[in-house]
Amino acid sequence: MNDRSSAFSLYWPMSLTLLMWGFMNVPTALALFEMPPLQLLLFRTAIAVLILAPLAIFRDGMLFPAEGDRVTAVLMGLSGVFFNNVFFFNAMKRTSLTNVAILFATSPFITAILARVFLGEKLTLRRVLGIFIALAGAVTLLCKGDLSLLAGLKMNTGDLLELGAAFTISVMTILGRRIRRTPPITVTLCVMLTSFMATALTIILTNTQLNFALSPKALFGVFYVGVFASAGAYMFQQVSIQRIGAGATGAFLNGSPVLAIFGAVVFMGETISPIQIASAAVIFLGIFLNAGGAKKA
C-alpha cells in the first residue's frame, strides 16, 4: 500500500499535465479559427496570470521567485512558453500535422540528453530502451502503421520550426530542475507573466490585428487553453520536475499524441485502427520504462 501511495505521489502531477495537454488540440483549433496565434498566446498567458497570482499570494506568500531563481524562471517563460508557442504555431502553417506530431515526439529524447549533460541525470539502459520504444510507438501511431510515409518525410522550414518547439520545451524542463527556493505556483506565475509581456511586445511591434468578436466555441477554446493547458498543466509540470527529475518528466510527453488522437475520436468522430491502439500500448510501455524507475527528489 505504501509503495502504491508513493508511486501515486510521484507520477500524478505529470499524468494530470499529460491529460490537460493531450486534449488541448480541439479547443486550440476552435480558438485559432477565429484569432491569430499571438492573440491566443496573449489570452492564455493573461488568464494563467490572473489565476496564479492570488494562489501565489495566499499559498506561497510571494509573487516573484526567490532572488536566485528569478533569471531561471524568466528564461523558462521565454523558452517553454513564448518561443515554444511561436515555433509551434508557425510550424503548423508550414508543414503537415503528422510531421509536427512526429517531430515533437523527439522531445523526450532531447530532454534526456540535456538532463544527462547539464544535470548529470543517469541515462540507464532501461531509460534508453524506454525512450526508443516510446518514440517508435509514437511514429507508428501517427503514421497509422504505414511506416513508408517516413520515406517521404523531407525537412522543410516548418519541420525545423517544430524541432525548435521540441527543443525549447526540453530546455524549459531542464531549467525547471534548477529552481531551488521557489514553489511551483510562483514559478509558473513568473513563467506566464514573462511570456505575456513578450507576446504583448511582439503584437505591438508587428502591429498584429486582434479579434474580440469571438463565438462561444472560440471562447471555450480560450478558456480551456488558459485555465487547464496553461495555469494548471505548467504548474503541475513544475511539481513533477521537482519530484521525479527533468528526464522522467519529459518522458510523459510521448503520451500526448495518444490522447490527441483519442480526443479526435471522441469529439470529432474520427476513427482509430487496431495498429494505432497497439502503438498506444507500446508508447505507454516506453513511458513506464523511461520514467518508472524515478525516485523522489
N, C-alpha and C positions, 0 to 999 in steps of 0.2 A: 504493500500500500504506500509506504514511504517512497519507494522508487518511482511509482506511478505519479505521485504528487510532485516529486522533484522534477520528473520529465515534463509534466504539465506546466510547471512554473517556468521551465527553461524555454519551451517552444510555443506557448500560447501567444506571446506578443507578435512574433513574426508570422505565425499562422493567421492571426487576425489581419495583419497587414496584407498578407497574400490574398485573402478573401476580398478586402476592400479594393486593392489594385486590380485583381483579376476580373472583377465585374465592372470596371470603370469604362470599358470601351464603348458600350452602348450610350451611357449618359454623356460621355465626351463627344461622341458623334452627334448627338442631339444638340449639344451646345454649339459645336463648331459649324453646324449647318446654318446658324444664324449670326455668328460673330467671328471676327478674325482671331487667330490663335493667341495673339498677345493680349487681347481683351479677356479671353478665358483665363489665361495665366494671371492677369491682374486681379480678376474677380476671385479666383480660387485662393490666391495668397491673402487677399484682403479679408475674405471670410475666415480663413485659418487664423489670421492675426486677431480678429475680433473674438474668436472662440478661445484662443490660447492665452490671451493677455490676462483676463480675470482668473483663469486657472493658475497661471504662473504666480499671480499676486497672492491668492488665497491658499494655494497648496505649497508652493515653493518659497513664497515670501520674497521673490525677486523677479524683476522684469528683464534684466540683462544678465548674460553669462558672467561667471566669475572672471576676474581680470586675466588669468592665464588661459582662459578658454575662448575669449572673445574673437580673436583673429581666426581661430579654427572654425568657430560657428559661422562667421561671415563667409569664409571660403566654402563651407558646406552649402550655404544658401546659394552661392553663385554657381557652384559646380552641379550639385544634385537636384536643384530646382530650376533656376533660371536657365543656365546653359543646357541642361538636360532636356528641358521642355522646348527650347528654341531648336535644338538639334532634331528632336523627335518630330515636332510639328512640320519642320521643313523637309525632313526625310519622307514624311507621309505624302508630300506633294510631288516628290521626285522619284519615288520607287514604289514597288508593289507592297501591299500589306504583308504578303508572305515573306518577302525579303526583309522587311522591317522586323517581323517576329523572329525569323531565323537568326538574324544578326544580333538581336537583343538577347538571344539565348546564350551568347558568348559572355554575358556579364558575370555570371558566377565564376567562370574560368579566369577572367581578368581580375576579379576581386580576390580570388585565391592566390594568384601570382603576386599581386600587390601586397596582400597581407603577409605573404612569406618574405618578401623583400623588405618592406618597411616596418612591419610589426613583429616579425620573427615567428609568426604562427606556423606550426608544424604542418607540412604537406605530406601526410602519410599515404601509403599505398591505397588504403581504404578510401581516403578522400579523393585521390586522383581517379580511382576507379569510379567513384560516385559521380564526379564531375563529367566524365566522358559518357557514362551510361545515361545521365540526365540529358546531356547535350544531344546524344544520338536519339533518345526518345523524343525530344522536342523537335528535332529536324524531321523525323519520321511522321510525327503528329501533324506538323504544319504542311508537309508535302503530301499528306493523306496516303502515305505508303509508297508513293511514286518517287523514288529517290533519283530517277532520271532527270527530275526538274533541277537538281543541283548542277547538272552539266550546263544548263543554260543560265546559271547564276553569274552574271557579269557585273563587276564592280563599277558602279556609276557614282555620280555626286550624291544621290540620295542614300546609297549604301554606305558611303564614307561618313555621311552625317549621322546615320543610325549607329555606326560603330562609335562615333563620338558620343552619342547618347548613352551607349552601354558603358563607355569608359568613364563618363562623368558621374554616373550613378555609382560606379565602383569606387571612384575617388571619394565621393561623399561618405560611402560606407567605411572606408579606411580612415578618413578624417574623424568620423564619429567615435572611433576607438581611442582617439587622442583626448577626448573630453574626459576630464578627471574630477572637476569640482562643481559641475553644474548639472542639475536634474534634467531629465529628458524633456519635460514640458517647456522649460525655459529655453533649452537648446533649440527645440523645434520652433518656438516663437521667434527667436533670432534668425533662424534659417528662413522662415516665411517672410519676416519683415525685410530681410536683405533682398530676397527675390522680388518682393513687392516694389521696393524702391528702384531696383534695377529695371524692372519691367515698366514702371511708370516713366522713368527717364528715357527708355527706348521708345516708348509710344510718343513722347513729346518730340524727340529728335527725328523720328521717322514720319511724324505727322499722321499716325495711324487713325483712321476714322472708326469710331466706336458706334455700336448699335445698341440702343437702350429699349427699342420696341421688340421685346422678346416674347415668344409664345410660352404657355405653361410648360411645354415639353423642354424647351431650352432652359427655362428657369429651374426645372427639376434637374437637368444635367449640371448646371452651375452649382446647385445646392449639393448634389452628391459629390461632385469633384472637390468642392471647397470643404465640406464638413467631413466626409469619410475618407476620400482619397488624398486629402492634404492634411488637415489638422489631426485626424485620427491615425492614418496609416504612417505618416512620417514620425509621429510621436512614438508609436509602438515599435517602429523600426529602431529608433534610438535606444529604447529599452532592451530590445533584442541584442543590439550590438554590445551593450554593456554586459549582458548576461552570458551570451554564447560566443562572442567574438565576431569579427568582420567577415571572415571566410564562411563560417557556418550560416550567418545571417544572409549573405549573398546567395547561398545555395538555394534558398527558397524561391528566388526569382524565376527559376526554371518552371515553377508551377503556374506562373501567370498565363501562358498560352492555353493550358488545360482549362482554367476557369473562364478565360475569354471565350473559348470555343463552346464550353458548356452554357455560358450566358447567351451566346448567339442561338444555341439550340432552344433554350427556354423562352427567351424574349423575342427572337426574330424568326423562329420556326425553321431554322437551318437543320440539316441532318448531320449525323455523325456516324462514321463507318466503324466496323469491328476493329480494323487496324489502328484507328485513332484511339479507341478505347484501350487496346493493348499498349499503345505508345504512352498513354497517360499513366498506366500502371508502371511502365518502365521508368518514366520520369520521376515518380514518387519513390521508386526504389533507389534511384540515383540520389535524390534529395536525402533519403534516410542514411545512405552510406556516407554522404558528404557531411551532413550536419548531425547525424545521430550520435556520434561519439563526442560531441561537445560537452565540456564541463563548465559548471557555473563559475563565472569570474568572481 
